[in-house]
Amino acid sequence: MNREGPLNPWPALWALVLGFFMILVDSTIVSVATPAIMAEHGADVDSVVWVTSGYLLAYAVPLLITGRLGDRFGPRRVYLAGLTVFTLASLWCGLTGSIGELVVARVVQGLGASLMSPQSSAIVTRMVPAESRGRAMSLWGATAGVATLVGPILGGVLVDGLDWEWIFFVNVPIGVVGLVLAARLVPELTTHVRRFDLPGVALSAVGMFLLVFGIQEGQAYAWGTITGPISVWSLVIAGLVVMGGFLFRQARNRGEPLVPLALFRDRNFSLANIAVTPVAFAVTAMQFPIIFYAQGVLGLSPTGSALLLMPMAVVSGGLAPIVGRWTDRFHPSLIAGFGMVSLLAALLWLAAIIGPDTPIWQLLLPVALLGVGNGFTWGPIATTAMRNLPPASAGGGAGIYSTTRQIGAALGSAAIAALIGSRLAANLPTAAGGGSPETWGARLPEALHAGFATAMAQSLVLLAAVPLIGLVAVLAFARPRHLPLAAAPTTATEVARESAMTMDQSPALPRA
C-alpha cells in the first residue's frame, strides 16, 4: 500500500540509520585490515588498494541513477534491494579466496550501498514536515560522527582478535536485522516518475565513472600516464565533457529527466550542494595528517591513533540532536557558518601545536573542536538542501546531493595525498620525494620527527583554506521555505513552475 503524509517517521528513521551506519563504517574499516589482506593473498599495494577504491567507485558513480530509482519504484523497495545486495556481498567478501575476487565482491557491495544511500534522505524529505527536518537529519549527523570513530577501531579489534574476514562477516547479522526492521517500519511511499531517461542514465554512468575514477586514482599514477596514451588528466577531462553532454540532455528533456535541473532554481539546494563539497573534502582529508603524525611521530598504534579522534566523534554525535533542533528554529547560515568557522579554527589550532614532542592531551581540544565543526555542518547543510524539495523529486535531489558529497570526498582523498607528498619532499628531502603513502604511517626514527611533524602541520594549514569556500556558500543561504505535499509537481516543467511560485510567494526572502 502506498502511503504519504502525517505518519510517525521516527521508527522508520531509526531503522534506516542502521543501514547508513554500515555504509559509512565500510568506507573506512578496510584500511586497518589492508596489511593482513596483503599478507594472506600475497598481493601488492597496487592490487589491494582496489579493495577500497572499487567499493568507493561503485558507491559514487551510480548515485544520480539510484536516487531517481527511488522516485520511480519507491524508496522503500530500492532501499531493501540495496541492503540485500550489500549484506550478501559482505558475506561474499569474507569468503573470497583471491584478491581479484575480493575486489569484485567489494564492487558489488558498493553498488548495494549506492542503492541505499539516497533513499534515506528521500524518505526523510517525504515523511517529515519541512519545519521538523532539522531534528530528523541530525540523526544522520550523529551516526556519521560515531561511524567515523567506529570504522577504524572496529577494524583493528576484529583483525587483532579474529581475522580480516570478520570486518565483512560482522555486516551479515546487522544487515539481516536492518532488513527486518526496514521491512516492518519503513512505509511504502507514492511513486511519481512514469518514464526513465535511458540516454541520461548512460551519459551519467559513463561521465561519473571517468570523473570519479580519474580523481580517485590520480595520486596512484602521480597524475600521469595509466597505460599508453591514456592519462589521468585525459580521463578527468573526458568525464567533464561527457557530464557536460549529460547536463545538456537534461536541459533539453521536457518530460521527466534523470536530474531535474529545475531543482537548482531553489537557492538553498544549489548553495548546499556547493557547501557540502568543501566539507566532505576537508573532513575526508584532515584525518590523514593527524593519523600519520600520531603513528609516525607519537608512536601510537593504528587503534590508538583512531582513539585520538574519539573527541571529534563524541562531540559531533552529542551535538547532533541539539543542532537539529536549532536548525528547525534558526537561520541555517548561523548554524552552518559557525560550523565552518569551527573547522577552520580547529585545523589552524592543530597546525600550530603539532610538533615532535607535543603531549597527546594538547591535541584533544582541537580534535574536539573538529567535532563541533562536524556537528554544525553536516546536518544543517543536508537539511537545507532537502527541506524545500518537492516529494516527486526527493530521490533525484538526494542523489545529486550524495554525488556532490562523494566527489568532494574523492577530491579530498586525492588532494591530501599529493599535498602530504609535496610537504614531505620539502621538509624531508632525504626521503626520496617524501616516500610512498604506504610508509607515511610507519614509526619514524627520532631524527625525522621534526621534519615530518612540520610537513603534517603545513598540510593542515593549507587544508584550512577549504572551509572558507563553504563559509561563503552557507552565508548566502536564504531563510527556509517548503512546498506543500499536496502540490507536489511530477515533471521538470511543474518543478520549475512550483519553485517560481514559491519564490514569488515569499517576498521577504532574497532571490537567488
N, C-alpha and C positions, 0 to 999 in steps of 0.2 A: 504494500500500500504506500502510495506517495503522500508525504506529509510536508507541510511547510507552515511556519507560523510560531505562535507563542508556546513552544514546548520548553520543558526544563532542560537546558542544554548541558548542565554540569556532569551528569553521569556519562553522557556521550563524550564530552571533552576529556574526562579522566581516562576513558578507555582509549582515546586516540593518542594521549600523551605517552602511553606505553610504547606504541609503535614509533613515535617521533624520537623517544629516548634511544631506542635500539638503533635507529638510523644514525644518530649523532655519535653514539658510542662506537659504532663500527667504522666511522670515518677516522678514528684515532687509535683504536685498540690494537691494530695490526702492527703499528710502528714498533711497539715494545717487543713483539714476538718475531720481528724480522731476523735477528741473528739465529734463533732456533730453527726457523723455516729454512734459512740458507744452509745450516748445518745438516739438517735431515735430508734435504733434497739435493745437496751438492750444487746449489745454484749460486750464480754470481750476482753482484749488485744490480746490474742492468736487467736481469731477469726478475729478481724478487721485487724490484720497485713497482712492477706492474701488478703485483698483488694489491697495492693501494691505488695506483693510477688507474687500473682497469675498473675498479669499483667507482672511483670518483668520476671517471669519464662516462660510464654507463648511467650514473646517477644524474649528471648535469645535462647531458645532451638532449634527452627526450622531455625535459620539464615543460617546455612550451606545449608539447603534444599531450602529455599526460594530464596537464591541468585542464585542457579542453575536453579530454575524455570524460572527466568528472562532470562537466556540464551536460554532455550528451547522454551518458549512461547512468549518471547518478554518482555522487562522491562516495557513498557507502559501498557500492559494488566495486568501484575501482580500488578503493582503499583495501577492501577484503581480498581482492585479487592480488594486489601488491604485497600484502602481508603474507599471503600464502606462498607466493613466489620467493619472498625474502626468507621465510622460515625454512622452506625446503632447500633453498640454495645454501643456507647456513649449514644444514646437515651435510650437504654435498661437499662444502668446503672442508669440513672436518674429516671426511672420508677419502679425500683425494690422495692419489699416490704419486703425483708428479707436480712440478712447479707449473707446467703448462696447463694441466687440468685444474689446478687451484686458481690460476688467473681466469680461466673460463668460468668457473663457478662464481668467482667474485664479480665478474661482469654481469652474470645473471642476478646475483644478489643486488647489484647496483640498479638494475632495471626494476626490481621489486621496490627498492627504496624510492625510485623516481615515480612510480605509480602512487606510492603512499603520500609523499611529501606535500604536494599541492592540495590534496583533498582535505587535510587538516584545517588549513586556513580557510578553504572554501566553506567547510561545514560551520566554522565559527561565524563567517560572514552571513550565512544563510539562516542560522539558528538563533544568533544572539542579536538583540536590538542594537542599533548603531551606537546609542548612548551608553551601552554597557560593555562594549567590546574591549575596552582597555583592560578590565579585570580578567576577561577570558584570555586575551593574548598574553597577559602577564604569566599565565601558567606555562606558556611556551618559553618565555624568557627564563623562568626558574628552572625548567627542565634543561634548557641549553646550558645554563650555568653549572648545574650538577653533572651533566654529561661530559662537560669539558674536563672535569676532575676525574670522574669515574673511569673514563676510557683508558687512559694510561695506567692508572693504579690497578684497575681490574685486570688489565692485560698482564701487568707484572706479577700479580698474585697468582693468576691462573697458569702462567708459563712456569713460574717457580714451583708452584705446588703440584701441578698436574702435568700438562704438556701444552704445546701451542694449539693443538686441535680444539682444546676446550674454550678458546676465545670465540669459536664458532658454535660449538655444541651448546654453550650456555644460552644461545638465542632460541634454541628449539622449544624448551618449555615456556620461555617468556612469550614466544610467538604464538604458541597454542593458547595460552591464557589470553593474550591480546585478541586472538581471533574470536574466542568465545565471548569475551566482553564486548567487542565491537559488534558482533552479530546480534547480541541481545540489546545493547544500549544505544547504538547509533541508528537513527531512523532513516527510512528511505525518504529522499527529498525529490521534489519535482524536477524533471529534466526539461531543458529548453531548446537545445540545439537540434535541429532536424536534419541538417546536412553537414558533411565533413569536407573540409578544404584539402583534398588529397595533394594537389600541386604544392600547397603551402606546407603540408606535412613533409614532403620530400625535400623542399628547399630548406626548411627549418632544420631537419635532421642532418643534412649534408653540411650546411653552414655552421651549425653549432659544433659538429664533430671537428671540422677543420679548425675552428677558432679555439675551442677548449683544448683540443689535443696540442695545437701549436703552443698555446700559453703554458699548458701543464708540462710539456716536455722540453720547453725552451732551454732551461738550465741544464738538463741532462745532456743536450747536444751543444752546449755553450752558444746557443742561438746561431748555430752554423748548419752544415750540411747533414741531413739524415741519411740519404742514400742518393748517389748520382746527382742529378740536377735539383733534387728536392731539398729545400732548406726549411728550417722552422719558420723563417720570415715569410717564405712563399706560401706556407700553409695558413699563417695568420692572415695574410693579405687576401688569399683566395677565400678564406672564411668570411672576411668582411665584405667581399664582393658578392658572395652568394647570399649573405644575410641582407645586403642591400637589395638584391633581387627579391628576396622574401618579403621585405617591407614594401617594395613597390607592388608586389602581388596583393598584399593585404590591403593597401590603399585603394587598389582598383576593384577589389572584391566588394560588391554592393549587397551581397547576401549575408552569409554567416562566416566571416573569416576565422582562421585559426586564432589569430591575435586581433581582437577588435581595437584598432588604433584609436578609435574614438574614446577609449578609456583614458588616454593621455590628455584629453581635454580637461579631465579633473586635475586641478593644480596639485593637490596633495599626493595623488597617486604618482604623478610624474616626479615630484620632488622626493618622495620617499624612495623611489627606485634609484634616484641619484644618490641619496644619502646612505642607503644600505651598502652600496659598493665600497666606499672607503671604510665603513665599519667592519665589513667582512674582511677586507684587505688587511686592516690593522690588527684585528683580533686574531686572524689566522697567522699573520707574520710575527707578531710580537712574542709569541711563546717560544720561537726557535732561539733567539739570542739569550733569553732568560734560561732556558733549559741547557743550552750548550755551555753557558757560563757556569751554571750550577754544577754540571758534571765535570767540565774540563778544568775549572779553577777551584771551585769549592770542594770537589771530590765527592759529590753526592751520587748515590746510585740512581738508576732510572726511576725507581719508585720514589726515592727521596726527592728527586727533582720535581716529580709530579706533585708530591705533597707540598712543595714550596708554593705551588699555585693554589693551594686549598683556600686561603683567604679570599681570592678572587671568586671562586665558585660559591663559597658560603655567603659572602656579601651579596653577590649577584642574585642567588636564589632567595635569600632573605628579603631583599628589596623588591623583588618582582611583584608580589601582591600589593604592596604599598604603592609602588609606582603605577600599577594597573589602575588602582582607584583614582589616583591623581590624574592619570591620562583621561579618564572619563569626566573630570571636573575642570581641568585647566588647559590652557592653550598648549598644544604639543610642542611648539617652538621652545617654551620654557623648559619642559621636561627633557626633550631630546638635546636641546642646546647645552643644558647642564651636563648631560652625559658625554657629549663631545668634548667639552672643556675638561672634564674629569679624565678622559682617556689621554688627551694631550698632556695634561699636567702630570699624570702618573708615569707616562713614558719619559718625560724630561726628568722627573724625580729619580727614576731608576737609573737613567743615563748618568746623572750627577753623582750617584753614590756607588755605582758598580766599580769595584777595584780588586786588586789581588788579595786584599786582607779584609774585605767587608764582612762584618758579622752577619749571620743569617737573619737575626731579628730585625736588623735595619731594612732588610728587603721586604719584610712582611707588610709594612704600612703602605708603600706604593703599590704593592701587589693587591692589597685590599682596595685601594683607590681604583685600580683597574676593574675590580668587581663593581664599584659604584658606576663607572662608565658603562660597563656591560648592562647593568640593571636599568640604567636610564636611557639606553639607546635601542636595544633590540625590540622590546615590547612596544614602546611608544611609536617607533618608526613603522613597524609592521601594522599596528592598529591604524595609524594614519593612512597607510597605503590602502588598506582594505575597507575602511569604515564607510566610504561613500559608494562602493561598487554596487551596481545592480545585481541581484541574485542570478540573473541569466548569465552573467559574465564573471561570477565569483571564481570559478575554476580557472578560466583563462587568465584572470588577473593574478591569481595565486601562482600560476605557472610562470608568468612574466616576472613576478617579484622573486620567486625562488631561483629562477635562472639568473637574474641580476645578482642575487646574493652569492650564488655559486661561482659566477665569473669573477666577482670581487675576491673570493677566497682563492681561486686559482691564480689570479694575478698576484695576490699577496704571497702565496707559496713560492711562485717563480721569482718574484722580485726580491724577497728576503734572501733567497739562496745566492742570487747574484750580488746583492748588497754585502752580505757577510763575506763572500769570497773576495770582493774588492777591498773591504776594510782589513781583512786578514793579510792580504797581499801587501797593503800599505804599512801595517804595524808589525807584521812578522815576515819580513822579506826573505828570510831563510827558509820559509815553509812552502816554497815552490808554488807560488800563486795562491797561497792561503790554504793549501791542502785540499783534499776532496771532502765533500759533505759528509760521507760516512765516517770520517775520522774526527769531525769537529766536536763530538760529544765525548771523546775519549779523555781519560785523565792525562793532563799535560805535565811535563817537567816544570818545576817551580820557576826556572829561568824564563819560561814563556808566559807565565801568568799575567804579568803586567801588560804585555802587548796584546794578548788575547782578550783580556778584560776591556782594554781600550777599544778594540775592534767591536766588541759587543755593545759597548756604550755608544759608540758613534753610529752603529746601526739603528739603535733605538732613537737617537736624536733625529736622524733623517726620517725615520718612520713616523715621528711625531707630527710631521707636516701633513700627513694624510688626513687625520681627523678634521683639519681646517676646511677641507673641501666639503665634508659632511656638515660642518657647522654652518657654512654659507647656505647649504640647501635647507637645513631644518629651520633656520631663522626666517626663511621665506614661506614656511607653512601658513596656509590660511586657516581661519577658525573652522573646525569640522562641521560638516553638514551631512545629511544622509538622505537616501532615496526611500520612499515607502515601498514595502514589499509588494503591495497590490499593483503598483505601477511599473513593475519590472519590465524593461524592454528586452526583446529577444533577438534583434538584428542590429547590425552596425549602425544603420540609419536611425533606429529607435534609440540606441545608446547615445548617439550624438545629440538627438533631439531632447532626450531626457536630461542629459548633462547640461545642455544650454539652458533649458527651462529652470533647472535647479539653481544655476548661477544667477539667472535673471530674478529669481525669487529671493535672493539673498543680497540685497543692495548694500548691506553694511560690510560685506566681505570684499577684499581686494581681488581684482581679476588677475588671471594668470598673465 
